[in-house]
Every structure is written in structure tokens, then in C-alpha cells.
Amino acid sequence: MKILLGLNFDFFDESPDKLIKKIKETKNNISGFEIYMNVEKEEKKEYLIRLAKLCNEKKLLLQIHSIINNTSDIKKHVDFYNEISKIYNSTINIVNHSVESNNIYMAQEETNTLFSEILNYIFINKYNLKLSIENLNSVKNKVRLSKDYIMPILYNNQDLYFTYNIGHELMDYGQIVNLKPIFVERLSNVQFYNYDYNSNHKIATTNDDNKLKWVKALNYLKQIGYKNTIVLEYSAFYLGKNFDERITNYIKSAEFIYEYIGGNLWKYK
């Protein structure tokens, strides 16, 4: 598995140049980045343009966590992501959430429509992009689609891939086991973080209460032969008070997690 660092807006206060310099200064197993992107903000777009250039130059992986919420948003988002793919000079994986609703079946219907139209737009324009849907967990006052509810959407859209958020899965079910074949076949990306029942996107540590659960989850991914990207999706709040602290702790955590995805099965120490 290839470790990516998840970047949200809290990392944009420093340049991509400084970010990559910090990564390259340290011997580590970080392969690239998944960046949370809001195309409404010009400064965010400029950041991603520069990051794409550097990832191309430094041979780092890059993918985008998109926020396309309805069909009217498709053109402005996807056109920009295609420009990024040209700068990056490779296919860009776009990860997108399902549509939230007050009704689970309405959420399914609207999600299927949205992802079908995104895929069609990519196809007719011959864009060098692929699209992945992430499993969610329902939260207070919001119905969101877990993996079982996105399964029909995968069947309906043959070119749609699956991003497995094992943090969401563990929060809902306490374990990940026995993915149905369609999820294994379409699995292109994994998102990982620790949690408690007050908050999520926390750092996985040696002594945390959920360690056995996430060790088993990582081992399950190894058992099914998964070799693609795993994104450490940590909140900057838990990583440190400033950019240097955050990147230092991110690198340390990446090394810590690599011990479990790169080592023997059932390592637990």
C-alpha cells in the first residue's frame, strides 16, 4: 500500500514547495497527497496547480477529494480537475461523497444521478480522470450512505470506483470483514483515521483504545491483496499548532502506520 497524506485547508497557509521540502528532507514512506479542494476559492486552486507541478516533478502521487454536491457543480469542478491532470501529466483520481438527504432512498437516487452525470461528462470530454465514491456513516440530522447503500450505485455505473473509508466503517460497525466482490474489484483508494465517540479524524497511536480494531482492518486489506493508496485523513487540530508541527507529526504517523501495512500480518505491539 502507498501512504498518502490528506491535506485540508489548514495546510494551505504554507506553500506546496515547503510541504514537499519537509517530506523530502526526511527518509519516509510517503508516496504523495490527497487534497481536499474547493474550486470556488482562487487561492485554493492556485495551491493545487503548484502542488500538481511539484508532484509531477518529484514523482509523487496526487489525487483530489472533491466536493461536487449537485449536477450544476459538475462542469466547473471537473473542467478544473482535467486541467490539473494535464499539469500532473497523469490520471487524477477524484474522490467524492454521496448526496446527503433526510431519506436514505432519496439519498441513493440523487447520488446515482449525480455520479452517473459526472462519469458521463468525463467520458464525452475524454478527460484523463477517474471517479471514486466514498462510503460514509450517518451523523446527527444527516442520512449518509454506508457501503451497503452505495453497492447498487456501483452496479449501475461500471466505470465508478470505490474509496473505502475504514474510519467510517469502524465507527458504524466496529470491524471490517468480508467485503462483497464488487467492493474488492472496484477498490482503488482507502481512507484511514482513528476516532472516539466524541470526535473523528484523530491520529492512530500505540496505546489508543481502537488499536486492535484498526490493526485487524489493515490486515484485512492485506489479506485481500490490496496494494493501492491509503490516505491518512487526520485533522490538523490533532497534528499540531502550526505547519511545522503538523508536518513533523504527519511524517511520524506515516512511518508508524507503515509498520503495519509493510510488515507481517497480525503485528500488534
C-alpha angles and dihedrals in degrees: 000000000000116000118225126184115231111228123199131174093284089073095052094082088085128050124263085240091064091044094055093041088057091049094048094046091065128061101238144137098248111135101183147295146295108207126202105225137199109184091193089076115073093201090056091051091050090051092053093047090055092043091052091053092050094045089053092049096044096040094242125150119249132190134162132235100209132198103210103155103169141012094261088065096055102089099049093046101041095043089055093047089053090054088052090051089055091051091045089045094220143071115295120215111218116203115199136177124237119252117275121226143158089249125054095216093048088050089053094049095047092045092051091051093048096049093043091055093046091052092047091051091051091048099048091047093045091230120178093237137112126202130221130187120216125217112236137191124232115253134189111310092355130096109207129176120258119200095273090058094048093051094088089049090056090049090050094050113049095187095051119108131205129242109196112210101196091184090063090044095051092047091053103037108011094233145039117226140144104012111201114253095256091059092050092046094050098036107126104149141022129204119205137189141136125247148179127204093269099048145002141204088067126151118266109237140182096257105033121130094242097052097109090050096052093041088056090046092053091046091051089056089052091048092056090050098250111171106162131095128321115193120208098218101191127160113243087228090072095041100061149294098273142020097270093050092047096051093043092052092043090055091048091050092048089055090047093051092045089064088066101041095040100039136065124306119272096017106165120169 
